[in-house]
Amino acid sequence: MNTADSARETRGSSTDSLLGFAGVFLLLGLAAGLECVKLASLREPGIWGHLRAGAWILQNKAWPHTGIFSQAQNLSWQDFSWGYDALAAVLYRLAGLRAVPLLLLVSRFALALISFLLAGGWRNLWPAVILSATAQYVLFSMGPSSAIVSVVFGGIELLVLFGARESGSLRMLRWLPALFVCWANLDGGFVYGIALYGIFVAASLLEHWQIRSKLHWLDQPAGQAPLKSWLLYGGACVLASLLNPYTIHAYGSFLTNEFSPVNQHLPFYTAMSFRQPQDYVLMLLGMVAYLGLGLRRSRNAFSIGVLVGSMALAFHAQREAWVLALASAAVIGHCILRSAEAGAASGLRDWNAPRLGVAAAALSVALVLFFAHVPKRQDVLLAKVAEHFPVRAADFLRTHPQPAPFFNVYQWGAFLTWYLPEYPVAIDGRRGLYPEETELGYFKAMNADIPYRQFPPMNRARTFLMDKAGIMGEALRGVKGFQAIYEDNLSIVYSHETQE
């Protein structure tokens, strides 16, 4: 037995110990299992819009092109997450409201597994467990929306690209076009993946230029595939991303939303405020990744480019924190491993039968806990939903019909499209549907920066469903023409005598 074989055997015996198996089991199953107890997914505002749009898609066997469920139904709207919506609606038909926590459970398990692999997996067991747990902590607040698809798929792409650079093999890249076909039909965040591949190509261009120029500024990867092949696969990924009902329009919508002035009013679209521990942990994770590159005196163009780009995105908007979390885990794991073996960056070949059994056992236990603990009855789960959304007020409006037009608060818009479809909403969280001046006018009126009469949807509305904790919720009580006809600890319903 040679030295390398002895080292592998020693490493295998240490990682395949009961303690190692227990650590990976907890890592993969804990966050998923917590959802069965906390049911945090039922507080997610966006999932209700996914359920409603998905139900419409299944019923009409078509893709939305206008502002359905809204008073802006004549305006153009494109559902770039239509695949996720349809999947959520199918699960809802099968499992009722239990489908919502089930979606988050599976998503959390997938995130744990991907982040563990990015950080080195079984080849770097305990550091990988710590890095993965840290990334999960940073992203723990993510709900069962289509955005979590981008997190998982973005992690898979990072695995593929790091593995391809280490091995110099094109074999792993063959899966990327198929990945982008799925990604582009599940969430508009696939544009992040195209940008990531752009960094990959740019790094390869610099390395090939360095070889021709006989310079030694950058580290050279262990394997060097022809640049033409990288470019061809990149073109295939872009073409694959266009295989969706809205083709190239997804790119335009993504860029418009990314730099919209409305973002300053939207949760998770603004920069990190550093008022929660996750923000500091994320910053620390990025700093450790930079420190790892510095201590190794690494000039890896791809790792540096990924870190710089992901940090710019993460500090631009909270909803993009996942990019930095996964990129940092990948770079740290890559720096520690530093192996020329094929697939070393991802460690995919290290999954033997016992290790696969640990992952399967973690998912199985989480699912058993789900079916044992999550209530089957729809009314019990709906009572949980009512703690955060106006279920009782919507029931009142259904049993005591009020005149249109209807006005609602932004954060409840998606829920009302699902639970109260009889009243088309005045506004909801769908990006690209409402003109920017309408969205900005809404936030100005609701923050009392302008009189409510200067905002047409409020001025002409006859029925208001307001958040009792909001500025305007109680303020309208003393305004002439408004009468509170229903209220509970969460919401107030007003009737409004318009002066038009």
N, C-alpha and C positions, 0 to 999 in steps of 0.2 A: 504494500500500500504506500503510495507516495505522499508527500507532504500536503498537496492540495486535497487529496482524498481524505486525509486525516482531519484537515481543517473543516471540510464540509461535513464530515461525520460528527465532529465535535459541535459545530454550529447547529446541525440538525437535532442532536440530542438535547441541546439546551433550549431550542425554540419549541421542540415537540414535547417538552415537559408538561406536567399537569398545570403548573403555574402559568406557562405560556399559553396553553389552550384556554385556561380560565380568563386570562387577560383579554385575549382576542374575542372570546365569547361575550364578555361584558361590553367590550368596545362596540361590537356589531349589534348587540341586542338591547342595550340599556336605553338609548334615546328612543328607539322604536317602541319599546315596552312602556316607557313613560307616557306616551300618547294614549295608551289604553286607560291610564289612570287620570291624567290631566284633561284629556279631550280638548287640547288647545286649538285643534283644527276648527272647532265650531265657532271660534272667535275670529276666523280669517274672513275679512270683508270680500276678497276677490273670488272665493270659491263659489259663491252664489251666482255670480255672473257667468262663471263657467258652466254651472249646472243648467242655468236657464238657456244659454246659447246652445249648449249641447242637446238639450231637449228639442229645441227648435230645429236643429240640424237633422236629428233623427226623424222628427215628424215630417219635415218638408223635403228631406233627401236632397238638400241644396246647401250652398254656402251663403252666409249673409253678405249682402252688399249695401244695405241701408241701415239706418239707426233703429232697428226693431226694438220694441219694448219701451221706446222713448217718445217724448213729444217731438223730438227731432227726427222722426222716422223717415222724413223725406231727404235727409242729408246722407251723404255717402259714408259708409263705415265698412271696414274690412277686418274680419276676425282671423288674425294671424295665429291664434292658438286653437283653431277649430278642431284639430285632432285631439288635443287634450280635453277640450270641451265635450266632444263626442264620447271619449273614453269615460270621463266622469259621469256623463249622463247614463251610459250603459251600466256602470257600476251602481248608480243610484237606482236604476230599475231593478237590479238584482238584489241589492242590500238595503235600500232606503237610505236614511241618514247615516247609517253605519259606514257607507261608502266614503264619507268625508274623512273620518279618522283612519280608515284603511288606506286611503291614498297617502296620507302623511306618514303612516307607519312604514309603508314600503319605500317611500322616498327617503326617509331617514336611514333605513337600513342600507339603501343603495349609496347614500352619501357617506356613511361610515365605511363601507367597503372600498369605495373609490379613494377616499382620503387616506385610508390605510395603505392601499397599493401605491399611491403617489409618494407616500413618505418612506417607502422602501419595503413594506410588507414583511414577510417572514424573514427576509435577509437581514433586517434591521429591526427586530421585533419590538423591543421596548421603546426606543425612540420613535418608531412608527406609531405605536399605540398612543404615546403622549401627543405627538403631532396631530394625529387624527382626532383625538379627544378635544384638543384645543380648537381645531377647525370646526368641529361639531358645536362646541360651546359658542363660538363666534356666530355661527349660522343657526343657532337653536330656535330663534324667533321666526324663521321662515315657515310660512304656512303651506297648505296644499294647493298652491296656485301653479300656473304653468311655468312660472319663473324657476321653480325647483328643477324642472326638466333641463333648463340651461345649465344649472349647477352640475347635475349628474353628467350630462353629455359633454360639458366643458372639461370635467375631470377625465372622462374617457379620452377625449382628444389629447389632453396633456400626457396621459399615459402613452398613447400611440406615438406622439411626436418625440418624447424623451427616449422611448425605446428605439425608434427609427434612427435617431441621431447617435445613440450609443452603438448600435449594431451596423449602421450603414446599409441596412436592408430595406428594400421597398415593400417587403411582404406585408408589414403591418399597415402601411398606408393604403392598401387596397380596400380596407374597410371604411375609410373616411368618407367617400362619396355616399355610401349607404347610410352612414351616420347622419350626414347632412340632409339627405332626403327625409329621414324621420324627424330630425330636429326642426327643419323649416316648416313642417306641418304641425308641430306641437307647440312651438313658442317662437316669437320674433327675436328672442335673444340669440338665435343662431348667428347673428351678425358678429357677436363677440368671437365665435369660433372661427369665422372667416378672418377676422382681424388677428387672431392668434396664429393662424396659418401664415398670414402675411408677415408676422414677426419671424416665424420659422424660415420663410423664404429669404427675408432680408438678411438674417444671420448667415444663411448658406451663401448668399451673394457676397457678403463681406469676406467670408472664409475662402471662397474660390478666388476672389480678387487678390487676397493676401498671398495665396500660393503663386499666382501669376506674377505678382510684384516682388516676390521673394522677401516679404516682410514677415515679422514675427510678433505682431501686436496682439493677436488673438490666439486662444487655444484652438487646436484642431481636434475635431471629434475623432473617436477611435475608428469609426468607419466613415467613408466619404463616398456617398452615392453621386452619380452624375447630376449636375444642377438641372439639366433639362428634364430629368425625371421628377424632381421636386416641383418644377413649374407645371408639368403636365398634370400631376395629381392635384395641384392647387386649382388649375383650370377646371378639372373634373369636379372638385368640391363646389366651386362657384356655380357651375351649371347644375349640379345636383340640388343646390339650395333654391334654384328657380323652379323646381318641380313641385309647386304648390299652387293653390287656386288663384293667388294674387301675384305670382311671378315676382318681378323686380320691385313692385310697390312696397314690399316689406322693408327694403333698404331705405327708401325715402321716408317712410313712416318712422323707422327707428331713429334716423338722424334728426328729424323734426322734433320728436318727443325728447330726445337727449338734450336738446338745447332750448327747449320751450321756456318762456318766462313764467309759465304756470307752475313749473317745478318747485319754485320757492314756497308754494303753499301746500305741497303734497308731502305726506309722510314718506320717508325713505327715498325721496328724490332729492333731498337737500344733502349738503355735506355733513359728515359726522360732527356731532356736537360735543363729543367727549363728556357726556353726562351719564354714560352707562359703562359698566366694566368691560363689556365686549369691545368697545372702541379701543380701549387701552391694550387689551389682549391682542387685538388685530394689529395695532401699531407695533407691539412688541414682537409679534410673529414675523412681520415684515423686516424689522430690524435684525432679528436673528438670522434671517435668510441672507441679508446683505453682509452681516458679520461672517457667516459661513463662507461666502465667496471671498471676502477679504482675507480671512485667516489662511485660506488655501491659495491665496494669490491667483484666484481664478479669473480668467478673461474669456469666459465662455459667453459668446455673443448672444446665444439664444437665452440662456438663463438671465443674463443682465437685461436683455430686451423685455422678457416676460415680466420680470420684477418691476422695471420702470413703468411699463405700460399698465400693469395691474394696480400699482400703487396710485398712479394718476387717476384711474377709474374709481378706485375704492374711496379716495379722498374727495372725489367729485360728487359722489352720491352714495348714500348708505346702502341702497339696494344692490350696488355693485361690489359690496364687501366680499362676496364669495370669490370673486376673481383673485383678489390678493390672498385670501385664506388658502385656496387650493394651490396657487402658484408658489406661495411661500413653502407650503408643505412639500411640494414637488422639488423645489430647488434645494431645500435643506436635505431631503432624503437623497437627492442626486449627489450632493457634495459629500455626504458621508459614505455613500456606496463607492462611487468612483470606480466602476468596474467596466472592463471592455467586453464582458460577456454579453451575448445577444440577449436582449430583453432584461438586462440587469436593472435598468431604471424602474421598471414596473414590477419585476419579480414574479411575473405571471407563471413561469415554469416551476415555481416552488410550491404550487398548490397540489400536493399529493392527496390521496384519499382521506387520511385522517384530518388534514387541515380543511378540506372541503366539507367534511362532516361537521367540523366546528361551526363553520359559517351557516350550513344548513340547519344545525341545531339551534343557533341563535335566532334565525328567522322563524323556525318552527315554534320555539317557545314564545316568541313575540306574538305570533298568530294565535296560538292556544290562549294566551292571556287576552288577546283581543276578543275572541269568541266567548270566553268565559266572563269577561268583565264589562265589556261595552254593552249597554242595554240594547235589547232587540226592539223594544217598543218605540215607535216613532214619537209618541207624545212625550215620553221621558227625555229623549234627545232634544226634542223641540223646546222643552222647558229649559234645557241647558243653553240652547241658542237664544232664548228669550232673556237671558241674563245680559246679553250684549247687543241684541237687535230688537227692533220694535214689533215683536210678534203680537203682543196684546193689542197694541194700537192698530196694527194691520187687521186683526180679527174684528175690531170695532168698526173699521171702515168697510169691511166686507159685509157685516151684518147691518150696518147703518150707512148705506151709500150716501156719499156727499157729491156735490156738483164739481165738475171739472172746470178749468184746469187744476191740476194737482201740483203742489210744490213740496219737495223733500230735501233733506240735507245730503251732502255729497257722500259721506261715509256710509250711508244706508242705501244708496241708490242701487247697487248691485243686488243687495238682499231683497229689495222691494221688487225688482224685476222678476225674481224667482218666486217670492212668497205672495206678492200682491199684484199679479199681472193685470188685474182689472183697471189699475190706475197707471197709465204710462208715466214714467218718471220725468221730472224736469231736468235732472242731471244725474250722472253716475260716473264711475271710475274708468270708463272706456276711453282710452287715448285715441285721438284722431277723429272722434265723432263730433264733438262740440267745437265751434270756432274758439280760438284763443280769447277773443274779446268777451265771449259768453262766460268762459271759465274764470277769467280775471274779474269780470263783473260780479260773478257769484261770490268770490272770496272777499271782494271789497264790500259788498252789501252785508254779508254775514259777519264781517268784522266791524260793521258800523262805520266804515270809512266813507260810505256814500249813503244817502237816504234809500230805503228799500224801494221807493217808487221809481228811482232811476234805473232799477234793474227790471226790465220788462217781464221776465218769467215770474218774479215775485209780485209785481204790480197787478198783473192780470189774473193771478191764481185765485181760486175760490176756496181751496182746501189746502191747509198746511199741515205737514207732519214734521215736527221740529224736535231736536235733541234738547232735553230739559237742561243739560249741563252746558249747552252752548250759549254764546252771548245773546243771540236773537231769540233763543227758546223762551226765556222769561221776559225779554224786553217787549215782545209783541203783545204781551198780556195787557199792557196799559195803552196800547195804540188804538185810536179810534177806528172802528170798523172790524176789529178782530174780537172774536169770542171763543174762549176755550170750551170745547164740547167734549173733550176726553183728555185725561192725563193719568199717568202712572209715575213710578219712580224713575223711569227712563225717558219718556217721551210726552209730548203734548200735541194734540190735534186742535187746530184752529179753523173756524169758518171765517171767511173774509168777504166783506161786502165791497166789491170793487167800485171805483168812482169813474170807470171808463164808460 
